[in-house]
């Protein structure tokens, strides 16, 4: 299994509403539920109406399209991170999964993945 490092620093945020979100910016993940609006995006793309934010995240993408019949890929990655003491924030799209961890733990995360047989690009 291969993972790709996505350049840049990311933020995980809570917003008042979606009005100022640039949904065309690459690596922008917007979630709207009945009680919150959440956004994951590059820190440089944060909109003005953020009510809470956690900065300093780095991102990895699982390379390739993951068939819906595949199971356990994200579970294995999160197990590896948990054993290394690395907290995560995961985002899934139709094609693949993305895993974010704090930049202070990023090298530990990369080393742990490689130690467990993952190729990191």
C-alpha positions as CSV (number, residue, x, y, z in Angstrom):
1,X,0.0,0.0,0.0
2,X,1.2,3.5,-0.9
3,X,0.5,6.8,0.7
4,X,1.3,10.2,-0.7
5,X,2.3,13.3,1.4
6,X,0.1,16.3,0.5
7,X,2.2,19.5,0.7
8,X,1.1,22.3,3.0
9,X,-0.2,22.8,6.5
10,X,-3.9,22.1,7.2
11,X,-6.5,23.3,9.7
12,X,-9.6,21.5,11.1
13,X,-12.2,24.1,11.8
14,X,-15.8,24.7,12.9
15,X,-17.6,27.5,11.0
16,X,-20.7,29.6,11.6
17,X,-21.9,28.8,8.0
18,X,-20.7,27.9,4.5
19,X,-21.0,31.3,2.9
20,X,-17.2,32.1,2.7
21,X,-15.8,28.7,2.0
22,X,-13.9,28.4,-1.3
23,X,-15.1,24.9,-2.3
24,X,-12.9,25.1,-5.4
25,X,-9.6,25.1,-3.4
26,X,-7.9,21.7,-3.6
27,X,-8.1,19.6,-0.5
28,X,-11.1,21.3,0.9
29,X,-13.4,19.0,2.9
30,X,-16.7,20.5,4.0
31,X,-19.2,18.7,6.3
32,X,-22.6,20.0,7.2
33,X,-24.7,18.2,9.8
34,X,-27.8,19.2,11.8
35,X,-25.7,20.8,14.4
36,X,-22.3,21.9,13.0
37,X,-20.4,23.0,9.9
38,X,-16.9,21.5,9.8
39,X,-14.1,22.3,7.4
40,X,-10.7,20.8,6.6
41,X,-8.5,22.9,4.3
42,X,-5.1,24.4,3.9
43,X,-4.5,26.9,6.6
44,X,-3.8,29.5,4.0
45,X,-7.4,29.0,2.7
46,X,-9.2,29.5,6.0
47,X,-12.4,31.6,5.6
48,X,-13.1,34.6,7.9
49,X,-16.1,33.0,9.7
50,X,-14.2,30.3,11.6
51,X,-15.5,29.9,15.2
52,X,-13.0,27.3,16.3
53,X,-9.9,26.0,14.6
54,X,-7.1,23.6,15.2
55,X,-4.0,24.4,13.1
56,X,-0.9,22.5,12.4
57,X,-2.0,19.4,10.6
58,X,-0.2,17.5,7.9
59,X,-2.0,15.2,5.4
60,X,-1.4,11.8,3.7
61,X,-3.5,10.4,0.9
62,X,-3.9,6.7,0.3
63,X,-2.8,6.3,-3.4
64,X,-5.3,4.9,-5.9
65,X,-9.0,4.4,-5.9
66,X,-10.3,2.2,-3.1
67,X,-13.0,-0.2,-4.0
68,X,-15.9,-0.2,-1.6
69,X,-15.4,-3.9,-1.0
70,X,-12.0,-3.4,0.5
71,X,-12.0,-3.5,4.3
72,X,-9.5,-2.7,7.0
73,X,-7.1,-0.3,5.2
74,X,-7.9,2.8,7.3
75,X,-8.2,0.5,10.4
76,X,-4.6,-0.7,9.8
77,X,-3.2,2.8,9.3
78,X,-5.0,4.0,12.4
79,X,-3.7,1.0,14.4
80,X,-0.1,1.8,13.3
81,X,-0.6,5.5,14.3
82,X,-2.2,4.5,17.7
83,X,0.7,2.2,18.5
84,X,3.1,5.0,17.8
85,X,1.1,7.4,19.9
86,X,0.0,9.6,17.0
87,X,-3.5,11.0,17.0
88,X,-5.3,11.4,13.7
89,X,-8.2,13.1,11.9
90,X,-9.5,11.1,8.9
91,X,-11.5,12.2,5.9
92,X,-12.9,10.0,3.2
93,X,-14.0,10.8,-0.3
94,X,-15.6,8.6,-2.9
95,X,-12.2,7.4,-4.3
96,X,-9.9,7.2,-1.3
97,X,-9.1,8.2,2.3
98,X,-7.0,11.0,3.8
99,X,-5.3,10.9,7.2
100,X,-4.1,14.0,9.0
101,X,-1.9,14.1,12.0
102,X,-0.3,17.0,13.9
103,X,2.9,18.3,12.3
104,X,4.9,17.6,15.5
105,X,4.1,13.9,15.1
106,X,4.4,13.7,11.3
107,X,7.8,12.2,11.1
108,X,6.9,9.6,13.7
109,X,3.9,8.7,11.6
110,X,5.9,8.4,8.4
111,X,8.5,6.3,10.1
112,X,5.9,4.0,11.6
113,X,4.1,3.5,8.3
114,X,7.4,2.6,6.5
115,X,8.4,0.2,9.4
116,X,5.0,-1.5,8.8
117,X,5.6,-2.0,5.1
118,X,3.9,1.1,3.6
119,X,5.5,3.1,0.9
120,X,5.3,6.8,1.5
121,X,5.8,9.1,-1.5
